[in-house]
Amino acid sequence: MISAQAWADARLLWDYHLMHHDPRPCSVAVGLGSHDLGVADVAAELYHQGMAPVIVFTGSTSPTTRARMPRGEAVHYRERALQLGVPESAVLLEPRATNTGENIEFSKAVLAEAGVVASSVLLVSKPYEERRSYGMMRKLWPGVEVVCASTPMGLEEYADSIGDACMVIDMIVGALQRVLVFPGWDLAVEQVVPDAVVAAYERLCVDGFTSRLLPADVAARPGA
């Protein structure tokens, strides 16, 4: 049972993770691999709206996605986009990345190989990964404008769509930890985290929503 306080704290983190960017035309869309096919749905919708002429889907598999996406996250995303009417010629595939840093670096390489020059990126992710992914893009791909996009859902609706509210809250908590610690590793730019968000994060950790946290010895490592 998830308490009313835990739901309130999770909603606070959820709202903080959203960048609230207005979609606008970009050189390319990059769909970050995950367990959520909604990323592919949003990328396809944005393509049809004329927001990006080409989409890169990036991602291999993880313990979370291996059963759901046995052919790899990027491959399943590509299949979904084609079903939604995106032409094959508009989709590039990056099937090797196993984390967000690799998603970014390997996508850059795929675009360079395809001769696509990107001055702006429409970055499509799960809703609670917007802020962390944005911070990493600003550090690892500083030469491009970044516009974040995700499925337009509230926390409860999103948790219902995934079918596991505890897992979603665990992931929200894990994403906030990375916003806090990644700048010290030179993996992301520093972002202001309000005290109320930090307090909510700490309460959720005490409540046991910790399965997606980095181990303490890893999280405490010095920069770079």
C-alpha positions as CSV (number, residue, x, y, z in Angstrom):
1,M,0.0,0.0,0.0
2,I,1.3,3.4,-1.0
3,S,0.5,6.1,1.6
4,A,-1.1,9.4,0.8
5,Q,2.1,11.2,1.8
6,A,4.2,9.0,-0.5
7,W,1.9,9.8,-3.4
8,A,2.1,13.5,-2.7
9,D,5.9,13.2,-2.5
10,A,6.0,11.3,-5.8
11,R,3.9,13.9,-7.5
12,L,6.2,16.6,-6.4
13,L,9.2,14.7,-7.9
14,W,7.2,13.9,-11.0
15,D,6.4,17.6,-11.6
16,Y,10.0,18.6,-11.0
17,H,11.3,16.1,-13.5
18,L,9.2,17.6,-16.3
19,M,10.9,20.4,-18.2
20,H,7.7,21.8,-19.5
21,H,9.2,22.6,-22.9
22,D,6.9,23.5,-25.8
23,P,7.6,21.2,-28.8
24,R,9.2,23.0,-31.7
25,P,10.8,21.9,-35.0
26,C,14.3,20.4,-34.4
27,S,17.0,18.9,-36.7
28,V,16.4,15.4,-35.3
29,A,14.4,13.6,-32.7
30,V,16.1,11.1,-30.4
31,G,14.0,8.5,-28.6
32,L,15.8,7.2,-25.5
33,G,15.4,3.5,-24.9
34,S,13.4,2.2,-22.0
35,H,10.6,-0.2,-21.0
36,D,8.0,2.3,-22.2
37,L,6.8,2.1,-25.8
38,G,5.1,5.4,-25.2
39,V,8.5,7.0,-26.1
40,A,8.1,5.6,-29.6
41,D,4.5,6.8,-29.8
42,V,5.4,10.4,-28.9
43,A,8.4,10.4,-31.3
44,A,6.1,9.2,-34.1
45,E,3.4,11.8,-33.3
46,L,6.0,14.6,-33.3
47,Y,7.4,13.3,-36.6
48,H,3.9,13.5,-38.1
49,Q,3.5,17.0,-36.7
50,G,6.6,18.1,-38.7
51,M,8.7,18.6,-35.5
52,A,11.7,16.5,-36.8
53,P,12.5,15.0,-40.2
54,V,14.4,12.0,-38.8
55,I,14.2,10.0,-35.6
56,V,17.1,8.1,-33.9
57,F,15.9,5.3,-31.6
58,T,18.6,4.2,-29.2
59,G,18.9,1.4,-26.7
60,S,19.9,-2.2,-26.2
61,T,18.3,-4.1,-23.3
62,S,18.4,-4.0,-19.6
63,P,17.1,-6.2,-16.8
64,T,13.9,-4.2,-16.9
65,T,13.4,-4.5,-20.7
66,R,14.8,-7.9,-21.6
67,A,11.5,-9.7,-21.2
68,R,9.4,-7.0,-22.7
69,M,11.7,-6.1,-25.6
70,P,13.8,-9.2,-26.4
71,R,15.0,-7.7,-29.7
72,G,16.2,-4.6,-28.0
73,E,14.6,-1.3,-27.1
74,A,15.6,0.6,-30.2
75,V,14.4,-2.2,-32.5
76,H,11.0,-2.4,-30.7
77,Y,10.7,1.4,-30.8
78,R,11.4,1.4,-34.6
79,E,8.8,-1.3,-35.2
80,R,6.2,0.7,-33.3
81,A,7.0,3.9,-35.2
82,L,6.7,2.1,-38.5
83,Q,3.3,0.7,-37.4
84,L,2.3,4.3,-36.7
85,G,3.1,5.4,-40.2
86,V,6.7,6.8,-39.9
87,P,8.6,5.8,-43.1
88,E,11.6,3.6,-42.8
89,S,13.7,6.3,-44.5
90,A,13.1,8.6,-41.5
91,V,14.3,6.2,-38.8
92,L,17.8,5.6,-37.7
93,L,18.7,2.7,-35.3
94,E,21.2,2.7,-32.5
95,P,20.9,-0.7,-30.9
96,R,24.0,-0.9,-28.6
97,A,23.5,1.7,-25.8
98,T,23.0,0.4,-22.3
99,N,22.7,3.8,-20.4
100,T,21.8,7.4,-21.2
101,G,25.4,8.5,-21.7
102,E,25.8,5.8,-24.3
103,N,22.4,6.8,-25.8
104,I,23.7,10.3,-26.4
105,E,27.3,9.4,-27.6
106,F,26.2,6.6,-29.9
107,S,23.3,8.6,-31.3
108,K,25.8,11.3,-32.2
109,A,27.9,8.7,-34.1
110,V,24.9,7.3,-35.9
111,L,23.8,10.7,-37.1
112,A,27.4,11.6,-38.2
113,E,27.6,8.4,-40.2
114,A,24.3,9.1,-41.8
115,G,25.5,12.6,-42.7
116,V,22.8,14.3,-40.6
117,V,23.9,17.6,-39.1
118,A,22.1,18.3,-35.8
119,S,21.9,21.8,-34.4
120,S,18.8,21.0,-32.3
121,V,17.5,17.8,-30.7
122,L,14.0,16.9,-29.8
123,L,14.8,14.6,-26.9
124,V,12.0,12.1,-26.2
125,S,12.0,10.1,-23.0
126,K,9.8,8.8,-20.2
127,P,8.2,11.8,-18.4
128,Y,10.3,11.4,-15.2
129,E,13.5,11.2,-17.2
130,E,13.2,14.6,-18.9
131,R,15.2,16.6,-16.4
132,R,18.0,14.0,-16.0
133,S,18.3,13.5,-19.7
134,Y,18.3,17.2,-20.3
135,G,21.1,17.7,-17.8
136,M,23.2,15.0,-19.5
137,M,22.6,16.4,-23.0
138,R,23.8,19.8,-22.0
139,K,27.0,18.3,-20.7
140,L,27.7,15.5,-23.3
141,W,26.3,17.3,-26.4
142,P,26.7,21.0,-25.5
143,G,26.6,22.2,-29.1
144,V,22.9,21.5,-29.7
145,E,19.7,23.1,-28.5
146,V,17.7,20.6,-26.5
147,V,13.9,20.4,-26.4
148,C,12.4,17.7,-24.1
149,A,9.2,15.8,-24.8
150,S,7.4,12.8,-23.2
151,T,3.9,11.3,-22.9
152,P,1.6,13.9,-21.6
153,M,0.3,12.1,-18.5
154,G,0.0,12.7,-14.8
155,L,1.7,10.4,-12.3
156,E,-1.3,8.3,-11.4
157,E,-2.4,7.8,-15.1
158,Y,1.2,6.9,-16.0
159,A,1.5,4.4,-13.2
160,D,-1.7,2.8,-14.3
161,S,-0.4,2.5,-17.9
162,I,2.7,0.8,-16.7
163,G,0.9,-1.5,-14.3
164,D,3.3,-1.1,-11.4
165,A,3.0,2.0,-9.3
166,C,5.8,1.0,-6.9
167,M,8.3,0.5,-9.7
168,V,7.4,3.9,-11.2
169,I,7.9,5.6,-7.9
170,D,11.2,3.7,-7.4
171,M,12.3,5.0,-10.9
172,I,11.2,8.6,-10.1
173,V,13.4,8.5,-6.9
174,G,16.3,7.0,-8.8
175,A,16.1,9.7,-11.5
176,L,16.2,12.4,-8.8
177,Q,19.3,10.9,-7.2
178,R,21.1,11.0,-10.6
179,V,20.1,14.7,-11.1
180,L,21.8,15.3,-7.7
181,V,25.0,13.2,-8.2
182,F,25.7,13.2,-12.0
183,P,27.1,16.8,-12.1
184,G,29.9,15.7,-9.8
185,W,30.8,12.9,-12.2
186,D,31.0,15.3,-15.2
187,L,28.0,13.5,-16.7
188,A,25.4,16.3,-16.4
189,V,25.1,20.1,-15.8
190,E,24.2,21.3,-12.3
191,Q,20.4,22.0,-11.9
192,V,18.7,23.7,-9.0
193,V,16.8,21.2,-6.9
194,P,14.3,23.0,-4.5
195,D,14.5,22.0,-0.9
196,A,10.9,20.7,-0.9
197,V,11.9,18.3,-3.7
198,V,14.9,17.1,-1.8
199,A,12.8,16.6,1.3
200,A,10.2,14.6,-0.6
201,Y,13.0,12.5,-2.2
202,E,14.4,11.7,1.3
203,R,11.0,10.7,2.7
204,L,10.5,8.3,-0.2
205,C,13.9,6.8,0.4
206,V,13.0,6.2,4.0
207,D,9.7,4.7,2.9
208,G,11.7,2.1,0.9
209,F,11.4,3.3,-2.7
210,T,15.0,2.6,-3.2
211,S,15.3,-0.3,-5.8
212,R,16.6,2.1,-8.5
213,L,19.1,4.0,-6.4
214,L,22.8,3.7,-7.1
215,P,24.7,1.9,-4.4
216,A,25.9,4.2,-1.7
217,D,29.6,3.5,-2.5
218,V,29.0,4.4,-6.2
219,A,26.8,7.4,-5.5
220,A,29.5,8.9,-3.2
221,R,32.3,8.6,-5.7
222,P,34.3,11.8,-6.4
223,G,33.8,13.8,-9.6
224,A,34.8,12.4,-13.0
